Amino acid sequence: MNRKTEFFLGRKAAFNSLKNLGISSPPPILIGKDREPIWPKGINGSISHSGKYAVSISSLRKDIYLGIDIQKIREIKSIKRLTKKIATDREILLLENFSSIYQNSLNPFLQTILFSAKEAIYKAFFVATKEKLKFLDISIEFDKSVITLSKNELEAFLTRDINKEYKKGKSFFIKTFHLEGDYILNVFIL
């Protein structure tokens, strides 16, 4: 599926999300200067698409910010490349430990969870603070429950101060799901 089709499906998911809020004729979701979706006044939302899936969440509440991300599980070519782009030193150590225990079979799964969780957090923070977080600004905790997704929840920490409200060490929880067809879905509410 090409990116244009995925984009269209994402906008359709957003349209349906707005209809679920009771908006009978939702306006189009425009694109901002940083390629972020521009939601109608008074609505917070998030959109993601990957392959055959497109998802969106939205809310009329002004006191929350939403982030959603869906990714197909795929192997990132090397842990070294991953290190430079998205993983903190602690995350790399945890990935390497799990990889050695499970003979590398979990690398694509855990890498995708890590990437997708950070994407969901990034989306919510951007709307809330207008701050473009970097992947290394967030650290995700891994334990055995991540592998089985028994809790469907990850804990994340800020690795630097974002502003007066969001300080280094502040923790958050992300809901994470393994979907049919080898997709990971992460939902974050700030």
C-alpha positions as CSV (number, residue, x, y, z in Angstrom):
1,M,0.0,0.0,0.0
2,N,1.4,3.4,-0.9
3,R,1.8,6.4,1.5
4,K,-1.0,8.3,-0.3
5,T,-3.5,5.6,0.4
6,E,-2.3,5.2,4.0
7,F,-2.6,9.0,4.4
8,F,-6.2,8.9,3.0
9,L,-7.1,6.0,5.3
10,G,-5.7,8.0,8.3
11,R,-7.9,10.9,7.4
12,K,-10.9,8.6,7.1
13,A,-10.1,7.2,10.5
14,A,-10.0,10.8,11.9
15,F,-13.3,11.6,10.2
16,N,-14.9,8.6,11.9
17,S,-13.3,9.5,15.2
18,L,-14.9,13.0,15.0
19,K,-18.3,11.4,14.1
20,N,-18.0,9.2,17.2
21,L,-17.7,12.5,19.2
22,G,-21.1,13.5,17.8
23,I,-19.9,15.8,15.1
24,S,-22.3,15.1,12.3
25,S,-20.4,16.8,9.5
26,P,-16.7,16.8,10.5
27,P,-14.5,19.3,8.7
28,P,-11.4,18.0,7.0
29,I,-8.3,17.6,9.1
30,L,-5.7,19.9,7.6
31,I,-1.9,19.6,7.7
32,G,0.2,22.0,9.8
33,K,3.6,23.5,9.0
34,D,5.3,20.6,10.8
35,R,3.1,18.0,9.0
36,E,0.9,17.6,12.2
37,P,-2.8,17.2,11.8
38,I,-4.8,20.4,12.5
39,W,-7.9,19.4,14.4
40,P,-11.1,21.5,14.5
41,K,-11.2,24.1,17.3
42,G,-11.9,22.5,20.7
43,I,-10.8,19.0,19.7
44,N,-7.6,17.1,20.5
45,G,-6.7,14.1,18.5
46,S,-4.0,11.9,16.9
47,I,-3.8,9.9,13.7
48,S,-1.5,7.0,12.6
49,H,-1.4,4.7,9.7
50,S,0.8,1.8,8.7
51,G,0.1,-0.7,5.9
52,K,-3.5,-1.9,6.1
53,Y,-4.3,-0.2,9.4
54,A,-5.2,3.4,10.1
55,V,-6.3,4.6,13.5
56,S,-7.3,7.8,15.1
57,I,-8.4,9.0,18.6
58,S,-10.0,12.3,19.5
59,S,-11.5,14.1,22.5
60,L,-13.5,17.2,23.3
61,R,-11.5,17.6,26.6
62,K,-9.1,20.5,26.6
63,D,-7.1,19.2,29.5
64,I,-5.7,16.1,27.8
65,Y,-3.5,15.5,24.8
66,L,-3.5,12.4,22.7
67,G,-0.9,10.4,20.9
68,I,-1.5,7.2,18.9
69,D,0.9,5.2,16.7
70,I,0.7,2.0,14.8
71,Q,3.7,0.2,13.2
72,K,4.2,-3.1,11.4
73,I,6.7,-5.2,13.3
74,R,9.9,-5.1,11.2
75,E,13.5,-5.6,11.9
76,I,15.6,-2.4,12.2
77,K,18.8,-3.4,10.4
78,S,21.1,-3.1,13.4
79,I,21.0,-2.3,17.0
80,K,23.9,0.1,16.3
81,R,21.8,2.2,13.9
82,L,18.9,2.1,16.4
83,T,21.2,3.3,19.1
84,K,22.1,6.5,17.3
85,K,18.5,7.4,16.4
86,I,16.0,6.3,19.0
87,A,17.3,4.4,22.0
88,T,18.9,5.6,25.2
89,D,21.9,3.7,26.6
90,R,19.6,2.0,29.1
91,E,17.2,0.9,26.4
92,I,20.0,-0.5,24.3
93,L,21.3,-2.5,27.3
94,L,17.8,-3.9,27.9
95,L,17.3,-4.7,24.2
96,E,20.7,-6.5,24.1
97,N,19.9,-8.5,27.3
98,F,16.5,-9.6,25.9
99,S,18.2,-10.4,22.5
100,S,20.8,-12.7,24.1
101,I,18.2,-14.4,26.3
102,Y,15.8,-15.1,23.4
103,Q,18.5,-15.6,20.7
104,N,17.6,-12.3,18.8
105,S,14.0,-13.5,18.1
106,L,12.5,-10.5,20.0
107,N,14.6,-7.7,18.4
108,P,12.0,-6.7,15.8
109,F,9.2,-6.9,18.3
110,L,10.9,-4.9,21.0
111,Q,12.4,-2.4,18.6
112,T,9.0,-1.7,17.1
113,I,7.4,-1.3,20.5
114,L,10.1,1.1,21.5
115,F,9.8,3.2,18.3
116,S,6.0,3.2,18.3
117,A,5.7,4.1,22.0
118,K,8.0,7.1,21.5
119,E,6.1,8.2,18.4
120,A,2.8,8.2,20.4
121,I,4.4,10.2,23.2
122,Y,6.0,12.7,20.7
123,K,2.6,13.4,19.1
124,A,0.9,14.2,22.4
125,F,3.8,16.3,23.7
126,F,4.0,18.3,20.4
127,V,0.4,19.4,20.7
128,A,0.7,20.1,24.4
129,T,4.0,22.0,24.4
130,K,4.8,22.8,20.8
131,E,8.1,21.2,21.7
132,K,9.6,18.7,19.2
133,L,10.9,16.0,21.4
134,K,13.8,13.9,20.3
135,F,13.7,10.1,20.7
136,L,16.4,10.3,23.3
137,D,14.3,12.7,25.4
138,I,12.2,9.7,26.4
139,S,13.3,6.4,28.0
140,I,11.0,3.4,28.0
141,E,11.2,0.7,30.7
142,F,11.3,-2.9,29.6
143,D,10.6,-6.0,31.7
144,K,9.2,-9.5,30.9
145,S,5.6,-8.1,30.9
146,V,6.5,-6.3,27.7
147,I,7.4,-9.5,25.9
148,T,4.1,-11.1,26.8
149,L,2.2,-7.8,26.8
150,S,0.5,-9.1,30.0
151,K,0.0,-5.6,31.3
152,N,-0.4,-3.9,27.9
153,E,1.4,-1.0,29.6
154,L,4.8,0.6,29.4
155,E,6.3,3.2,31.6
156,A,8.3,6.0,30.1
157,F,10.4,8.7,31.7
158,L,11.6,12.1,30.5
159,T,15.4,12.3,30.2
160,R,15.5,16.1,30.2
161,D,13.4,19.0,31.4
162,I,10.8,20.0,28.7
163,N,9.3,22.9,30.6
164,K,8.3,23.8,34.1
165,E,5.5,21.2,34.2
166,Y,7.4,18.4,32.5
167,K,10.7,17.8,34.3
168,K,13.4,15.2,33.8
169,G,12.4,12.0,35.5
170,K,8.6,12.5,35.2
171,S,7.0,9.2,34.4
172,F,4.1,8.4,32.1
173,F,2.3,5.2,31.1
174,I,1.6,4.1,27.5
175,K,-0.9,1.4,26.5
176,T,0.6,-1.0,24.0
177,F,-1.1,-3.8,22.0
178,H,0.1,-6.5,19.6
179,L,-2.5,-6.6,16.8
180,E,-3.3,-9.3,14.3
181,G,-0.9,-9.3,11.3
182,D,2.1,-8.3,13.4
183,Y,1.3,-4.7,14.2
184,I,2.0,-2.8,17.3
185,L,-0.4,-0.1,18.5
186,N,0.5,2.4,21.2
187,V,-1.9,4.9,22.8
188,F,-0.7,7.7,25.1
189,I,-2.8,10.3,27.0
190,L,-0.9,13.3,28.5
